[in-house]
Structure formats: C-alpha cells, structure tokens
Amino acid sequence: MRIAFKITILLTLLFILMFINLIWGSVDISIETVFDVLFSRGGNDSDIGIIWKLRLPKILTALIAGASLSVSGLLMQTFFRNPIAGPFVLGISSGASLGVALLIMASGSLSALAFLGSSNWALIFMAMLGACAVLFLLMLVSLRIKDINTLLILGLMFGSATSAIVALLQYFSSQQALQQFVLWSMGSLTGVTWEELYLLAPVCCIVMIFCLGLSKTLDSLLLGDQYAISMGVNVRKAQQIIILSTAILAGSVTAFCGPIAFIGIAVPHLARMFFKTHRHLLLILTTILIGMIIMLGCQFIAQLPGNHQILPINVITSFLGAPMVIYIVLRKKSI
C-alpha cells in the first residue's frame, strides 16, 4: 500500500508538471485555452501553433529523455556495481559528439560528409553513427574481456580519445562552426519535431519495456557474477544486452537532444532512496517516473517563464545533479 501511495504521488506530480509546462512559458496561455486547443482544437492559430508544434513536442521529448537517461544510468550502476556510473561512462556520448563535430566542423574538408548538409536529420544521423562506432568497439572488446572494471576503463579511454579528436576539430574550426557545435553540446529539448519523435519515442519505449523483462537478471548481477551464474544467468550474454540497451537509450537521446548530464547518475539513487528497494522491476518503473519528473522540472526552469530566453538544459541538470552526486560520494565514504 505504501508503494502504491508513493507511485500515486509521483504520477500526480508528473501530470501537474506536464500541465504547468503547457501553460507557462515565454507566452502565458490560459487554462481554458489549453483545454480548448487540446480537446476541441479550438482557439486562435497562434495558441494552436504554440501548444501543438512547440510545447507538446517539448514535453514529450522531456519525458522520453528523462526516462531513457535514467534507465540507462540504472543499468550502468548495476552492471559496474558502482554508484556513480552513468549512461555515458562507456564513451557513447563522446562518440555521438564526434559524429556531430565531423559534420559541423569538418564536412567542408571531408567530401563524404558534405552531401549531408547541416539539417537536424543530418546531425541526428552523424550522432547515431558516432555512437554506433563506439558501441561496436565496446561489443568487440566485451567478447574478449571478462573483467567489467577493465571494460569500464576502456570505455573511459574510448571517450577520452574521441573527446581529443573533437578538441582538435574545434581548434581548427571556424568561429561559426565552433559556435554551432557548442550550442549543440549544451543540450536542448526544444528542437525535436513531431517527425523526429515518431522515431525517437518507439525506439526508447521498446528498449525500456525490454529492460523491465531483464529485472530478475539485473537483481542477480547486483549480487555478483558468481551468484548470477548459480541462478542460471548467462553473464556474458546479459552484459552484452545491458551494454546494447544502454547504448541505444543514451545514444538516441544524445543524437536528438545533445548530451544531457547528471540525470542518469542522480535519478536511480533518488528512486532507491524514495522506495528503499533494490528490486529492479520496481526500480526501473520508479526511475522512469522520477526521470520524467526531474526532466520536466529542469525544462520548466530552463525556459524562464515570462522571458523569451531559454537556458541550455545541461546548465540546469548540472546545477541539480552535481550536488546529488557529491552527496552520494560523501555518503558512501561515511558508511
């Protein structure tokens, strides 16, 4: 009953934040107008455009991004049995950044990329290509290495290597290209269209549903590889599935929204503290809910209600997430 009550609280808070994000923004829209536009498609063209073309896609993007990054962070913390592991420790985000950097800052030099132009779909394609390249290397390495800590170190090294290439491209790029890449790297939920959501939403939802089916395997892995083997788990296969699931979730969000920090690290801990459990079936469900709530809250703060400016989403998530990670580290040290 306690769990049902807590989930009810989270669902209520989620719907309140969704509604607040619909009403408030750079242009305030009344509650009556929102209901008219949503349910009867009434209202003037300006209100319809703001709600259906701007705010609803932004809200759905925040829901998907928050849930996907949070679940991928939970998978990595269980996989490495490390409380500060996040969805980007394997270098997936760095690979996506490299793909975008090649398109923005080197497409003039690389004729093979010139045909892509600089549209949203081109950025998404190159980000996914970069993420998939790092994923391919990780999957190859995971076939030969049994120690997950070694895999973690190699993932960090892949990330460092790709970051070094990105830094080199930045050094030689033009001011305009550099500015465009920096803006992308700050993360944004506002540029995702309905057409892009038709691809992003099904992919992330399918993977998260699949992760729910892995809950018993994740419970076993949390107690160690030997225990998992004694429970009949194929540890090597499970590890590869976890890596692939994390890469799809984190890579997809990074490709469509840019890199978004700290959500994947902090939210799983909030779920554990709120529900005081390590059962992954409940943890995955609650991590999804809390991830959505936190991302909607960050988006509301980022859009500065009553102001025409929008802060980068990474700024807000870092302000909220960094203290949480510091608290987790200090708490672990004191135990």
Residue pairs with C-beta under 8 A, 6 or more apart in sequence:
3 275
3 282
6 274
6 275
6 286
7 285
7 286
7 289
10 286
10 289
10 290
10 293
11 289
13 293
14 289
14 292
14 293
14 296
17 293
17 296
17 297
17 300
18 59
18 63
18 296
19 34
20 300
21 55
21 58
21 59
21 62
21 296
21 299
21 300
21 303
22 29
22 34
22 51
22 55
22 56
22 59
23 29
23 30
23 31
23 34
24 300
24 305
24 306
25 50
25 55
25 303
25 305
26 303
26 304
26 305
26 306
26 307
26 308
26 310
27 50
28 305
28 306
29 47
29 50
29 51
33 43
33 47
34 51
36 42
36 43
37 43
37 47
37 48
37 51
37 52
38 51
41 48
53 194
54 190
57 192
57 193
57 194
57 197
58 189
58 190
58 192
58 299
59 296
59 299
60 197
60 201
61 189
61 192
61 197
61 200
61 256
61 257
62 189
62 292
62 295
62 296
62 298
62 299
63 292
63 295
63 296
64 197
64 200
64 201
64 204
64 205
64 253
65 189
65 253
65 256
65 257
65 260
65 263
65 295
66 263
66 267
66 291
66 292
66 293
66 294
66 295
66 296
67 204
67 208
67 287
67 288
67 291
67 292
68 204
68 207
68 208
68 249
68 250
68 252
68 253
68 291
69 87
69 249
69 250
69 253
69 260
69 263
69 264
69 267
69 291
69 295
70 263
70 264
70 267
70 268
70 271
70 287
70 288
70 290
70 291
70 294
71 208
71 211
71 249
71 284
71 287
71 288
71 291
72 87
72 245
72 246
72 249
72 250
72 264
73 85
73 86
73 87
73 263
73 264
73 265
73 267
73 268
73 287
74 264
74 267
74 268
74 271
74 280
74 283
74 284
74 287
75 87
75 211
75 218
75 242
75 245
75 246
76 82
76 85
76 86
76 87
76 89
76 90
76 242
76 246
76 264
77 83
77 85
77 86
77 268
78 218
78 221
78 222
78 242
78 280
79 85
79 148
79 221
79 239
79 242
79 243
79 246
80 89
80 148
80 149
80 152
81 222
81 224
82 152
83 269
83 328
83 329
83 332
84 265
84 325
84 328
84 329
85 152
85 265
86 262
86 264
86 265
87 93
87 246
87 249
87 250
87 264
88 94
88 159
88 250
88 254
88 259
88 264
89 152
89 155
89 156
89 159
90 134
90 135
90 138
90 151
90 152
90 155
90 158
90 159
90 243
90 246
90 247
91 134
91 138
91 155
91 156
91 157
91 158
91 159
91 160
91 162
92 131
92 134
92 135
92 246
92 247
92 250
92 251
92 254
93 131
93 159
93 250
93 251
93 254
93 259
94 134
94 158
94 159
94 160
94 162
94 163
94 166
95 130
95 131
95 132
95 133
95 134
95 135
95 158
95 159
95 162
95 251
96 127
96 128
96 130
96 131
96 251
96 254
96 255
96 259
97 127
97 130
97 162
97 163
97 166
97 185
97 254
97 259
98 130
98 133
98 162
98 165
98 166
99 126
99 127
99 128
99 129
99 130
99 131
99 133
100 123
100 126
100 127
100 130
100 181
100 184
101 165
101 166
101 169
101 170
101 181
102 110
102 113
102 126
102 130
102 169
103 113
103 116
103 118
103 122
103 123
103 126
104 118
104 123
104 173
104 177
104 180
104 181
104 184
105 169
105 170
105 172
105 173
105 174
105 177
105 178
105 181
106 113
106 169
106 173
107 113
107 114
107 116
107 118
108 114
113 126
116 122
116 125
116 126
118 180
120 191
120 193
120 196
121 196
123 184
123 255
124 196
124 255
124 256
127 251
127 254
127 255
127 256
128 251
128 252
128 255
130 162
131 247
131 250
131 251
131 254
131 255
132 247
132 251
134 158
134 159
134 162
134 247
135 243
135 244
135 247
135 251
137 158
138 151
138 154
138 155
138 158
138 243
138 247
139 240
139 243
139 244
141 151
141 154
142 151
142 236
142 239
142 240
142 243
145 151
145 154
146 236
148 239
170 178
170 181
173 181
183 312
184 258
185 258
185 259
185 314
186 258
186 312
186 313
186 314
186 315
187 257
187 258
187 259
187 260
187 261
187 312
187 313
187 314
187 317
188 257
188 258
188 310
188 312
188 313
189 257
189 295
189 299
189 313
190 310
192 200
192 256
192 257
196 256
200 252
200 253
200 256
203 248
203 252
204 248
204 249
204 252
204 253
207 245
207 248
207 249
208 249
208 284
208 288
210 245
211 245
211 284
212 281
212 284
212 285
214 238
214 241
214 242
214 245
214 280
215 279
215 280
215 281
215 284
216 280
216 281
217 228
217 233
217 238
218 242
218 280
219 278
219 279
219 280
220 227
220 228
220 231
220 233
221 228
221 233
221 235
221 238
222 278
222 280
225 235
228 235
228 238
229 235
250 264
253 260
254 260
257 313
258 313
258 314
259 314
260 313
260 314
260 317
261 314
261 317
261 318
261 321
262 317
262 318
262 320
262 321
262 322
262 324
262 325
263 291
263 294
263 295
263 317
263 321
265 321
265 324
265 325
266 294
266 320
266 321
266 324
266 325
266 328
267 287
267 290
267 291
267 294
268 283
268 287
269 324
269 328
270 290
270 294
270 324
271 283
271 286
271 287
271 290
272 278
272 283
274 286
274 290
275 282
275 283
275 286
277 283
294 320
295 317
298 313
298 316
298 317
298 320
299 313
299 316
301 311
301 316
302 310
302 311
302 312
302 313
302 315
302 316
303 310
303 311
304 310
304 311
